[in-house]
Amino acid sequence: MTQWRSVKAKKLLSALISIGWTIKRQSGSHRTLSRPEYQDFVFAFHDGEEIGPRMLTRIAKHTGLTPNDL
């Protein structure tokens, strides 16, 4: 069983910002996020989109996000 639950993209973006990610640039709904010691991460979701547990797991591997951060 996964420990992730579905969240809206807007909430996920604010959680990423709270753990140290910053918006480096934006083109439409594609935001490039940066954080020291990590590769840049492209956040390509509209604010109202629902992001499921499987995608959250993938995002967590690249960003260092944990279920407690949400």
N, C-alpha and C positions, 0 to 999 in steps of 0.2 A: 504494500500500500504506500502511495506517495504521501509526503508530508506537505506538499504544495496544494493550494486551493486556487481556483480561478480568481483573477482580479482584473480590473479595468486598467488599460494602458496608462491612463493619467496617474493612477495610484502607484503603478510600478515605476514610472518615471520619477515621481517624487521620492520614492524609496531609494532609487539609485542615486539621486542627488544628495539625499541625506547621508549616504555612506561614502560620499566623497567624489562622485562623478560630476563633471561639469559639461555643459553643452558647448562644444567647440565651434560648431557651425550647424546651420540648418538649411535644407532645401526642400520646401514643401513639408511633407510629413516625415521626411528622413532627417533625423538628428544624429550628428556624430558626437558621441560622448567621449571624454578623455579623463584619465585618472593616472597619476604617477605609478609607475611600475606595472601597468597593464597596457595591452594593445588597445587602440581606439575601438570603440564599439558602436555600430550603426543601429540606432533605435528607429525602426521603420514601421511604427504603428500609429493609427489615429487614436486620439484621446479616448473615444468612447468604445474602442474595441475591447472585447473580452479575451484575455490571454489565459489559456488553460495550463494545467499542471505540467504537461509534457514540454511545452515551450518555455515555461518558467525554469524547468530543470536545465534546459540548454542555455538559457540566458545566465543562470547562476554559475555555470561552469566558466563562462567568459568574464563575468563581472565580480564574482565574490559575494553575490547576494545570498542571504540565508532566509528561510521562512520567517524568522523572528523580525527581520527588517521590514516586512510588510505589516 
